[in-house]
Amino acid sequence: MDHFETIHERAVLRHGGKAALNRLLPAVKSPRQLARTQDHRWLAEMARCIFQAGFVWRVVDNKWEGFEEVFFGFPPEKIVMLSPEQIDRFAANPLIIRNRQKVISVQRNARFVLDVAREAGSFGRFVSNWPDQDLVGLFRRLKQGGDRLGGMTGQRVLRNMGRDTFVLTGDVLRCLRGAGLEVAANPTSQRDLARIQATFNEWQQQSGLPLAHISRICACSMES
């Protein structure tokens, strides 16, 4: 495996210096900040990432005020109470992207958020307490417990909310494979995911950087 310093140096060269590269790195919240994030914001970000999946992201972003209005701010305890008739009205509302299955997923994920919060105190506390050394376990928990939160969707929710996490984009996977990691181009097996986690753990020990920064630097190290 390549040492992370080699990847970092390549990214610095391709982006015009350390300062320019650092401006591209995502914000990371402290565990305390993450634990304080309210449950309705987690549900809102799940909805945003789910509606963006397979769609033009900026269209969802441009309509986001409408999403907040239609779902009245995404309080999970209210969303779980929606009737089938209300779901139908939401799915036909032009203020949002009219996709009934994705509207239904918001209600299913509201139940997921509430179930987790009941056990952990809040969804943010649950996420903040999950060990960095087993992020692939957190990805699996989102996929199995939530709806449409597998793959990069769940990973993007965590990243966007400020959780220190890697995101397995195409460029990140190309970087990992180019560095010598033997995993599939589209890794889904627990074996491949465990190898990816171990590599990020090793690179974090080498660099002292947050996993989110290591992940973005990996992507930035690859040619477009």
Backbone torsions as a table, in degrees:
resi	resn	phi	psi	omega
1	MET	NA	139.6	174.8
2	ASP	-65.0	146.4	171.7
3	HIS	-72.5	145.5	-175.6
4	PHE	-62.8	-28.6	179.8
5	GLU	-57.3	-36.7	179.0
6	THR	-63.1	-42.7	179.6
7	ILE	-67.1	-42.4	-179.7
8	HIS	-61.8	-45.0	-179.6
9	GLU	-61.5	-39.6	179.0
10	ARG	-64.5	-40.9	179.1
11	ALA	-66.4	-39.6	178.6
12	VAL	-61.4	-44.3	-179.7
13	LEU	-64.3	-38.8	-175.3
14	ARG	-78.3	-12.7	-177.7
15	HIS	-122.1	17.6	169.6
16	GLY	78.8	28.6	175.0
17	GLY	115.6	167.0	-176.4
18	LYS	-64.6	-40.8	-177.2
19	ALA	-63.2	-42.7	179.8
20	ALA	-65.6	-40.7	178.9
21	LEU	-66.2	-42.0	-178.2
22	ASN	-61.7	-30.1	178.9
23	ARG	-68.3	-16.9	-179.4
24	LEU	-91.5	-6.5	-174.3
25	LEU	-80.0	140.0	-176.7
26	PRO	-72.9	153.0	175.1
27	ALA	-72.6	142.4	179.4
28	VAL	-125.6	127.9	178.8
29	LYS	-86.8	153.8	173.5
30	SER	-72.4	158.9	176.2
31	PRO	-54.8	-37.2	179.7
32	ARG	-65.6	-44.5	178.2
33	GLN	-61.8	-42.7	-178.7
34	LEU	-63.8	-41.8	-178.9
35	ALA	-63.6	-26.6	-178.0
36	ARG	-84.8	-8.8	-179.3
37	THR	-66.4	128.4	-173.6
38	GLN	-73.2	151.7	-173.9
39	ASP	-59.8	-35.5	-177.0
40	HIS	-67.6	-25.5	176.2
41	ARG	-73.4	-33.5	175.7
42	TRP	-65.2	-44.9	179.4
43	LEU	-63.9	-39.8	178.7
44	ALA	-61.5	-43.3	-178.7
45	GLU	-70.2	-35.0	173.1
46	MET	-58.6	-46.4	179.9
47	ALA	-61.7	-45.2	-179.3
48	ARG	-58.6	-49.4	-177.0
49	CYS	-67.7	-34.7	177.8
50	ILE	-67.8	-44.3	178.6
51	PHE	-68.3	-28.9	177.9
52	GLN	-75.0	-25.4	-176.4
53	ALA	-61.1	123.2	179.9
54	GLY	73.5	14.0	-176.0
55	PHE	-135.5	174.5	177.6
56	VAL	-80.3	115.4	-173.2
57	TRP	-58.4	-41.9	-174.5
58	ARG	-66.1	-27.4	177.3
59	VAL	-65.4	-43.0	177.0
60	VAL	-64.2	-44.8	179.6
61	ASP	-60.9	-41.2	-179.4
62	ASN	-66.3	-26.3	179.7
63	LYS	-96.2	5.8	-167.9
64	TRP	-64.1	-34.3	176.6
65	GLU	-58.8	-36.9	176.6
66	GLY	-65.7	-39.6	176.0
67	PHE	-59.8	-46.4	-179.1
68	GLU	-61.8	-37.4	179.4
69	GLU	-69.5	-48.7	-176.7
70	VAL	-63.0	-41.8	-178.7
71	PHE	-92.9	16.7	179.6
72	PHE	38.2	47.9	175.0
73	GLY	83.4	6.0	174.1
74	PHE	65.0	37.0	174.0
75	PRO	-68.9	117.2	-173.9
76	PRO	-61.2	-33.5	-178.3
77	GLU	-67.2	-23.1	175.7
78	LYS	-90.0	-38.1	-178.7
79	ILE	-61.8	-37.3	-179.3
80	VAL	-66.3	-19.0	-177.7
81	MET	-89.1	-1.3	-178.6
82	LEU	-62.2	136.9	177.5
83	SER	-83.4	163.2	175.1
84	PRO	-56.3	-35.3	179.2
85	GLU	-66.5	-39.9	176.6
86	GLN	-66.2	-39.6	176.1
87	ILE	-58.3	-44.1	179.2
88	ASP	-61.8	-40.9	179.7
89	ARG	-66.8	-41.3	177.9
90	PHE	-60.9	-43.8	-175.9
91	ALA	-68.0	-19.0	179.2
92	ALA	-100.0	0.6	-174.9
93	ASN	-78.5	123.8	-178.3
94	PRO	-69.8	-8.7	177.6
95	LEU	-70.5	-19.0	-179.8
96	ILE	-121.9	178.9	171.9
97	ILE	-76.5	122.4	-171.7
98	ARG	-84.4	87.2	-179.9
99	ASN	-135.2	103.6	-172.1
100	ARG	-62.2	-41.2	-178.1
101	GLN	-63.3	-35.8	178.4
102	LYS	-75.0	-32.0	173.3
103	VAL	-63.7	-42.9	177.4
104	ILE	-60.5	-36.6	-179.2
105	SER	-63.4	-31.1	177.8
106	VAL	-62.9	-42.2	178.5
107	GLN	-67.2	-40.9	178.4
108	ARG	-63.7	-39.1	179.6
109	ASN	-74.0	-25.3	172.6
110	ALA	-62.0	-41.8	176.4
111	ARG	-63.8	-41.1	177.8
112	PHE	-60.6	-47.4	179.8
113	VAL	-60.4	-44.1	-179.4
114	LEU	-65.9	-41.3	179.6
115	ASP	-62.6	-44.5	179.7
116	VAL	-66.3	-43.1	-178.9
117	ALA	-63.3	-34.6	179.1
118	ARG	-64.2	-35.7	-179.2
119	GLU	-81.4	-39.7	-170.2
120	ALA	-103.5	-9.7	-176.5
121	GLY	102.3	-37.8	173.2
122	SER	-167.5	160.1	178.7
123	PHE	-66.8	-37.8	178.3
124	GLY	-62.3	-38.7	178.2
125	ARG	-66.0	-40.4	177.0
126	PHE	-58.0	-48.4	-178.8
127	VAL	-66.9	-41.4	-176.4
128	SER	-68.4	-28.0	-178.5
129	ASN	-84.7	-10.2	-178.4
130	TRP	-71.1	133.1	-175.8
131	PRO	-67.1	136.8	178.6
132	ASP	-59.0	-30.3	-175.6
133	GLN	-74.4	-3.2	-179.9
134	ASP	-137.8	47.8	178.5
135	LEU	-62.2	-31.6	179.5
136	VAL	-64.2	-27.4	173.9
137	GLY	-68.2	-36.6	176.3
138	LEU	-68.1	-40.6	175.9
139	PHE	-57.6	-44.0	-178.9
140	ARG	-64.4	-38.7	179.5
141	ARG	-64.3	-41.6	177.3
142	LEU	-63.6	-42.8	-179.1
143	LYS	-65.1	-44.1	-175.4
144	GLN	-78.5	-35.1	-176.6
145	GLY	-89.2	-30.8	-178.0
146	GLY	-97.9	-168.5	-179.9
147	ASP	-125.3	125.7	-179.5
148	ARG	61.9	31.1	-178.6
149	LEU	-110.3	16.6	176.3
150	GLY	-80.8	174.2	177.1
151	GLY	59.8	-144.2	-176.8
152	MET	-74.0	-15.3	-178.1
153	THR	-62.8	-51.3	177.9
154	GLY	-63.7	-38.8	178.6
155	GLN	-63.3	-39.8	179.5
156	ARG	-67.8	-37.1	176.4
157	VAL	-57.2	-48.8	-179.2
158	LEU	-61.4	-47.2	-178.8
159	ARG	-62.1	-46.7	-177.1
160	ASN	-65.0	-28.4	179.6
161	MET	-84.8	-3.2	176.2
162	GLY	98.5	4.7	176.8
163	ARG	-70.5	136.8	178.0
164	ASP	-72.6	104.2	-175.9
165	THR	-150.0	152.2	168.7
166	PHE	-86.1	155.4	176.8
167	VAL	-126.7	126.8	-171.6
168	LEU	-88.1	68.4	174.0
169	THR	-72.2	170.5	177.9
170	GLY	-59.0	-40.8	-179.9
171	ASP	-67.4	-38.9	178.7
172	VAL	-64.1	-42.0	179.6
173	LEU	-67.6	-37.1	176.1
174	ARG	-64.2	-37.9	177.4
175	CYS	-63.9	-46.8	-179.8
176	LEU	-60.7	-46.0	-179.2
177	ARG	-68.5	-37.3	177.9
178	GLY	-67.8	-26.8	178.5
179	ALA	-79.1	-6.4	176.5
180	GLY	112.9	4.3	-179.8
181	LEU	-82.0	125.6	-178.3
182	GLU	-89.8	90.9	175.7
183	VAL	-137.8	163.9	178.7
184	ALA	-67.2	155.4	178.1
185	ALA	-62.5	-30.2	174.6
186	ASN	-125.7	78.8	-170.9
187	PRO	-72.3	128.1	176.6
188	THR	-129.8	-17.6	-177.9
189	SER	-73.1	151.7	178.1
190	GLN	-63.3	-31.4	178.3
191	ARG	-63.1	-49.1	-179.6
192	ASP	-65.1	-41.8	-179.3
193	LEU	-65.2	-36.9	177.4
194	ALA	-65.2	-37.7	177.8
195	ARG	-66.5	-38.8	177.9
196	ILE	-64.5	-45.8	178.7
197	GLN	-59.0	-44.2	-179.1
198	ALA	-62.4	-36.7	179.4
199	THR	-67.4	-44.5	177.4
200	PHE	-64.0	-37.4	176.8
201	ASN	-61.4	-42.0	180.0
202	GLU	-66.6	-43.4	-180.0
203	TRP	-66.6	-32.0	176.5
204	GLN	-67.3	-39.6	176.8
205	GLN	-63.5	-38.2	-179.8
206	GLN	-68.9	-38.6	-169.7
207	SER	-103.1	-28.0	-173.5
208	GLY	73.9	10.7	-177.5
209	LEU	-90.5	156.8	171.5
210	PRO	-61.8	151.3	179.9
211	LEU	-61.6	-35.7	178.5
212	ALA	-61.9	-37.5	179.6
213	HIS	-72.7	-40.4	177.3
214	ILE	-59.3	-44.0	-179.8
215	SER	-61.2	-47.8	-179.1
216	ARG	-66.7	-38.7	177.8
217	ILE	-62.7	-39.2	175.6
218	CYS	-56.8	-48.4	-178.8
219	ALA	-63.2	-40.8	-178.0
220	CYS	-70.2	-17.9	-179.2
221	SER	-79.6	-10.6	-175.5
222	MET	-95.4	146.8	176.6
223	GLU	-69.9	144.6	179.5
224	SER	-66.5	NA	NA
